[in-house]
Amino acid sequence: MNMKKIMRQPLAVFGSIFLITTLLLVGVLLYQVKGITDGGKSSDNVIKPTPPIVEKVPDEYQLSDVATAYQKEVFEELVTAQHAYKDKYTELTKEEYATLVVKNFIADFYTWSNKTGRNDVGGVQFIAEEMRSTFRKQAIDGFYENLYFYLNDYEATSLITVNDVTILDVNLNDTLKTEDEVIDCISVQASWQYELSSSVEIEQFQSEATFILTESEDHLVLNAILSE
């Protein structure tokens, strides 16, 4: 199996379920963000992810008990940023919160060294709730598809681990275009680095993308990932 070829195809866009007023859109949505174009409930026959490591607490972010040092670092910053955003809504607190949602998602989703298999998808708590089922399925069939092969050949701790995220650009007043509506959104462009590994060729893995967020009550949630 040509692993390099497979890993050159990262998850680029997710979201087949998105509520727009009372309309439920079903099928993979193609999002266009100001000229940038890329590109349920689970049924019984769908691959089911493993349960989360920690029990979900409503309206609170959860940190896994196997979180990496970097994940712990950005998680504490996220909690602080979210509280600031709730206490005082300004463009500054909104931007800080948005960037830390993205950093935490990247640190969890693109890290394999603390995962148990392809069903153990990271970062799902940062996805818009109505899109999580579709996102899990796409991740299992996409970026996480070959994780079992790596786990059979290498120690989990030697696999990819995100250790730094750089925010390249933030647009708080972007737009998300669907076939029927234009929705206000936030776009955050980011790049990230992996720890050096003697087991895998880290340059084969995705390391840059644009993340699309929208507001959901007092939370900012991810709706799409755009990748070249």
DRENRONU-653969 format. One record per atom (N, C-alpha, C): x, y, z; residue in three letters. Coordinates in steps of 0.001 Angstrom, whole numbers, plus 500000, padded with zeros to 6 digits. Last residue first. Example, Ala and Ser with C-alpha at 12.3 -4.5 7.8 and 13.67 -1.06 7.14 Angstrom:
BEGIN
512850497750507080SER513670498940507140SER512900500030507870SER513190494310507800ALA512300495500507800ALA513200496700507800ALA
end
This chain:
BEGIN
494160523437500306GLU494596523380498912GLU494693521928498467GLU491188523502502287SER492591523142502121SER492925523085500645SER488974524457504745LEU489348524624503347LEU490839524376503207LEU486532523249506753ILE487980523340506639ILE488308523402505156ILE483641524462508548ALA484315523936507362ALA485817524099507490ALA482680525177511034ASN481728524712510034ASN482389524106508795ASN483255525410514514LEU483802525187513181LEU482730524628512258LEU481952528002516659VAL482084526603516249VAL482597526521514812VAL481812529843519577LEU482245529870518185LEU482532528433517782LEU479070530473521816HIS480213529688521375HIS480562530032519928HIS476696531457522690ASP477905532113523193ASP479155531314522862ASP475066530744519759GLU474819531254521099GLU476094531945521604GLU477424530359517601SER476303529555518045SER476067529871519515SER479020531796514818GLU478609531934516211GLU477387531060516491GLU481399529950512802THR480222530793512973THR479880530841514456THR484414529518510873LEU483662529458512124LEU482424530350512050LEU486702527767508930ILE485519528621508893ILE484705528426510166ILE490137527768508263PHE489055527243509083PHE487922528267509144PHE492514526729505965THR491678527842506398THR490443527262507089THR495755525165506524ALA494356525179506082ALA493694526474506517ALA498603523039506749GLU498041524384506579GLU496613524275506075GLU499583520482506770SER500143521413507744SER499646522848507563SER499221516961506211GLN498707518321506062GLN499262519229507150GLN502164514943505750PHE500906515250506405PHE500521516718506229PHE504655514500504805GLN503559513928504035GLN502188514314504592GLN506470515379506620GLU506176516280505505GLU505039515750504631GLU506920513317508382ILE505920514313508758ILE505576515258507609ILE507208510119508048GLU507685511288507312GLU506647512399507489GLU507752508258511090VAL506925508698509964VAL507542509924509315VAL509816507669512915SER508937506602512421SER508145506994511188SER511128509702514024SER511963508760513274SER511112507674512627SER509959513046514012SER509718511630514286SER510630510775513432SER509430516255515419LEU510228515376514575LEU510019513931514995LEU506096517462515777GLU507369517072516377GLU508113516159515411GLU504731519664513304TYR504729518404514035TYR506094518181514673TYR503028522819512993GLN504233521994512928GLN504022520720513742GLN500692524692510948TRP501134524023512169TRP502334523136511911TRP498765527593510067SER499714526533509722SER500184525912511030SER495617529114509177ALA496625528679510143ALA497561527646509525ALA493078531484508897GLN494090530717508188GLN495215530371509160GLN489784531771509559VAL491084531783510222VAL492038530889509435VAL486834533608509178SER487806532708508548SER489157532894509225SER483535533714510291ILE484919534092510591ILE485822533107509859ILE480479534845508714CYS481354533872509359CYS482711534495509656CYS477157535202507524ASP478336535820508124ASP479172534762508840ASP475994533658504604ILE476002533681506062ILE477292534334506552ILE473759533669502016VAL475089534121502398VAL475082534331503905VAL471927531040500383GLU472074532102501378GLU473540532447501581GLU471719528910498611ASP470531529729498878ASP470770530949499745ASP474094527591498335GLU473276527784497140GLU472165528804497363GLU476276529571500409THR475653528314500027THR474821528583498785THR479081531195501691LYS478075531167500637LYS477581529743500390LYS480026533120504287LEU479920531723503908LEU478782531610502904LEU482272535855504743THR480954535323504425THR481054533880503968THR483933537760507365ASP483902537023506111ASP482480536527505859ASP484897539280509532ASN483724539706508759ASN483685539048507393ASN487247538553510663LEU486050538446511497LEU484772538749510729LEU489872536871509573ASN488871537792509033ASN487586537586509813ASN493270536354510081VAL491935536251510677VAL491029537295510030VAL496207534466509365ASP495276535538509013ASP493931535272509677ASP497910532676510650LEU498421533474509534LEU497511534650509188LEU498904531313513614ILE497759531944512950ILE498291532908511894ILE500508528305514160THR500705529714513835THR499469530239513109THR501118525888516606VAL500180526385515594VAL500419527874515412VAL502960523041517633ASP502899524503517497ASP501925524853516380ASP502894520329517702ASN503526520998518845ASN503544522518518717ASN501179517426516912VAL501258518875516683VAL501862519529517915VAL502532514437516078THR502108515218517240THR502272516697516919THR502503511227514528ILE502480512691514426ILE501873513353515663ILE504106508605516530LEU503334509126515402LEU503190510643515501LEU505218507587518758SER506148508038517719SER505429508610516505SER503221506634520354THR503899507862520789THR504881508399519758THR502546504201519178ALA501661505355519015ALA502379506660519336ALA505088502473517433GLU504524502869518721GLU503687504130518521GLU504213500925514267TYR504990501827515123TYR504314502011516478TYR502544499154512941ASP503966499161512611ASP504820499963513582ASP499985499533513838ASN500491498161513757ASN501994498117513559ASN499652502247513541LEU499699501703514895LEU500199500262514913LEU499541502430510746TYR500662503029511465TYR500788502442512861TYR497126501136510324PHE498334500613509706PHE499579501158510409PHE495332502803511710TYR495568501441512193TYR496841500846511607TYR495308505109510093LEU495937505148511408LEU496221503747511945LEU494135505503507643ASN495274504592507721ASN495969504568509083ASN492001507333508125GLU491768506037507489GLU492906505032507724GLU491997509889509056TYR492278508831510025TYR492256507427509410TYR491304511445506818PHE492594511658507473PHE492981510524508414PHE488791509480505910GLY489779510354505289GLY491093510386506040GLY486979508051507318ASP487236507600505955ASP488321508405505257ASP487011509548509653ILE487322508122509717ILE487678507586508330ILE486151512044508645ALA487486511907509235ALA487923510449509268ALA483554511465507816GLN484529511914506828GLN485955511768507354GLN482421510781510306LYS482453509806509214LYS483499510195508187LYS482696513200511727ARG483330511959512207ARG483488510962511067ARG481057514908510126PHE482487515171510290PHE483236513912510740PHE478540513804510526THR479137513792509195THR480641514003509269THR478274514354513277SER478161512989512770SER478824512860511400SER478497517181513444ARG479498516296514043ARG479462514879513493ARG476711519069512667MET477607518553511638MET478567517486512167MET475324520114514752GLU474529519429513734GLU475401518789512649GLU477414521416516214GLU476787520188516709GLU476050519412515633GLU480457522354514757ALA479042522680514928ALA478269521398515196ALA483341521230516572ILE482541521239515350ILE481106521633515677ILE484684520837518877PHE484752522183518314PHE483939522328517026PHE484550518169519517GLN483783519102520343GLN483777520530519794GLN486365516879517850VAL484953516896517466VAL484153517917518272VAL489110516512518293GLY488611517843517965GLY487139517961517668GLY489883513227516919GLY490084514352517820GLY489382515616517356GLY488596510000516796VAL488759511267516075VAL488860512420517062VAL488981507022516782ASP489289507951517870ASP489613509322517276ASP488843505310514693ASN487585505830515218ASN487771506877516307ASN491458504497514247ARG490844505412513277ARG489516505977513766ARG492994504541517563GLY492631503944516288GLY491881504931515426GLY493832505945519759THR493797504486519871THR493464503795518560THR496120508738520125LYS494888508131519631LYS494992506607519653LYS498350510202520605ASN497536509847521773ASN496191509243521364ASN499498510683518142SER500312509984519152SER499532509612520402SER498179512201516314TRP497874510766516348TRP498535510063517535TRP496808515341515733THR497736514583516568THR497277513131516635THR494836516763514472TYR496007516369513679TYR497091515680514507TYR492938517243516563PHE492589516478515362PHE493817515941514626PHE494400518796518522ASP493769517507518823ASP493560516674517567ASP495437521043517293ALA496282520297518224ALA495716518920518529ALA493185521990515885ILE494352521479515169ILE495195520582516073ILE491541522804518048PHE491094521791517094PHE492285521156516388PHE493133524756519237ASN492785523551519990ASN492299522444519069ASN493258526672517176LYS494476526056517706LYS494180524757518438LYS490514527333516905VAL491256526727515799VAL492514526027516307VAL490030528472519384VAL489231527329518952VAL489979526585517850VAL491843530567519197LEU492130529483520143LEU491231528265519917LEU490718532246517320THR492031531663517039THR492336530498517975THR488310532944518649ALA488283532208517376ALA489626531533517101ALA489289534395520860TYR488525533164521063TYR488532532309519797TYR490462536567519575GLU491271535697520425GLU490571534355520638GLU488228537696518287GLU489360537191517506GLU490209536223518318GLU486666538407520522LYS486146537482519517LYS487275536871518696LYS488218540274521813THR487929539014522508THR487395537965521533THR488273542240519727LEU489508541661520251LEU489244540320520943LEU485659542966519348GLU486357542326518238GLU487631541643518728GLU483864541982522334THR484544542966521494THR485196542231520342THR482026541292525028TYR482031540998523598TYR482645542169522832TYR482878540159527961LYS482947541421527238LYS483115541132525758LYS482251537584528848ASP482160538718529764ASP482101540057529043ASP482699535902526683LYS481373535932527299LYS481185537189528163LYS485404536432526228TYR484433536646525148TYR483020536748525709TYR486541535557528591ALA486666536966528217ALA485636537337527158ALA485941532828528394HIS485383533616529498HIS485431535105529176HIS487506532186526148GLN486054532046526098GLN485380532857527206GLN490101532655527100ALA489577533456525988ALA488057533365525902ALA490348530689529102THR490471532108529442THR489840532991528365THR490101528398527499VAL489154528634528595VAL489155530111528990VAL492370528717525820LEU491008528713525280LEU489982529032526357LEU494506528429527553GLU494317529716526885GLU492902529829526322GLU494182525752528194GLU494061526760529249GLU493839528147528651GLU494692524684525645PHE493383524506526269PHE493175525542527375PHE497329525141525101VAL496351525931524356VAL494950525778524931VAL498444523315527060GLU498806524736527017GLU497735525565526321GLU497434520843526387LYS497135521400527707LYS497391522910527713LYS498589520520523861GLN497142520582524000GLN496739521186525337GLN501284520347524572TYR500818521497523802TYR499307521637523890TYR501319517907525940ALA501713519128526648ALA501206520369525906ALA498342516036525039THR499759516350524962THR500049517631525737THR495921514154526897ALA496304515337526124ALA497812515547526144ALA494654512137528137VAL495903511787527440VAL496361512949526557VAL492324513094529111ASP493336512744530111ASP494625512236529478ASP491178515952527237SER491394514516527385SER492458514237528434SER489113518472528252LEU490502518153527950LEU490708516672528234LEU486203520068527022GLN486797518965527757GLN488236518722527299GLN484214522982527564TYR485171522222526768TYR485816521164527647TYR480776523206528369GLU482168523267528801GLU483034522459527847GLU478132522818527699ASP478654524185527679ASP480085524306528212ASP477844519764529509PRO477237520787528658PRO477902522152528837PRO480459517535529453VAL479723518420530348VAL479153519546529491VAL481134514210528603LYS480848515570528147LYS480049516331529204LYS483698512295530070GLU482274512537529916GLU482035513995529539GLU486579511392528141VAL485967512012529320VAL484507512293529044VAL486903510047525784ILE487662509605526944ILE487083510184528226ILE483980509181523881PRO484995510137524325PRO485666509648525599PRO483773505942522232PRO483247506962523137PRO484342507943523541PRO484727505593518764THR484824505171520154THR484278506272521051THR482324505876516082PRO483557506240516786PRO483555505696518200PRO481058503493513815LYS480807504308515002LYS482117504617515711LYS480276503348510488ILE481332503103511461ILE481147504027512639ILE476852502572509862VAL477954503515509770VAL478994503173510823VAL474605501104510187ASN475646500533509350ASN476823501474509141ASN472822502534511688ASP473482501400512324ASP474631500849511496ASP473391506076511138SER472642504845511012SER473465503701511560SER473579509074513004SER474251507976512352SER473353506758512277SER471670511861512115LYS471995510876513112LYS472583509681512390LYS471438513898510936GLY471623513092511285GLY471960512228512353GLY487636522749496830GLY486629521993496480GLY485894523255496051GLY486906525539497835ASP487567524250498022ASP486506523177498074ASP487413528897497068THR486538527744496928THR487367526486497062THR487315532185497800ILE488116530992498064ILE487181529804497979ILE485513534243497458GLY486383533927496332GLY487240532721496555GLY484382534237500130LYS484900535430499451LYS485918535089498376LYS484237531033500277VAL484467532112501222VAL485163533256500501VAL482054528520499689GLN482874529497499000GLN483013530701499907GLN481538525036500131TYR481564526372500688TYR482483527265499863TYR479401522586499361LEU480606523211498855LEU480577524656499292LEU478198519967501384LEU478093521363500968LEU479437521837500446LEU476911516827500812VAL478138517566501084VAL478022518969500520VAL473599516484502163GLY474588516284501113GLY475788517135501407GLY470946518614503083VAL471558517300503192VAL472429517072501966VAL469767521242504984LEU470472520886503766LEU471157519558503973LEU466814522286506158LEU467867521317506453LEU468500520901505144LEU465460525370507070LEU465812524483505966LEU466954523578506346LEU464863527329508802THR464156526061508992THR464504525044507927THR467987528713508871THR466620528963509342THR465946527620509546THR469906526159508110ILE469763527543507696ILE468282527872507880ILE472005523748509336LEU470700524350509475LEU470739525804509057LEU473651521259507628PHE473802522619508139PHE472441523279508170PHE475462518503506879ILE474211518899507518ILE474404520288508101ILE477870517970505924SER476760517662505030SER475429518014505641SER480982518746506373GLY479692519343506676GLY478639519002505674GLY484308519690505353PHE483347518821506010PHE482034519545506180PHE487148519515503313VAL485894520199503592VAL484982519238504316VAL489580517979503592ALA489585519370503165ALA488318520114503534ALA491775515644504823LEU490394516106504886LEU490361517592504580LEU494485514966502489PRO493908515272503802PRO492459515669503686PRO496244513190500728GLN494858513561500513GLN494182513836501853GLN498669512159501196ARG498659513446500506ARG497228513933500272ARG498343509658502212MET498422510753503166MET498516512113502502MET498400508071499880ILE497171508211500646ILE497220509443501537ILE501069508255499125LYS500033508741498229LYS498743508995498989LYS502322507048501268LYS502591508451500963LYS501484509028500108LYS501489504401501203MET501019505262502286MET501219506727501955MET500576502182499084ASN501373503402498991ASN500868504407500008ASN500848498804500000MET500000500000500000MET500882501244500000MET
end
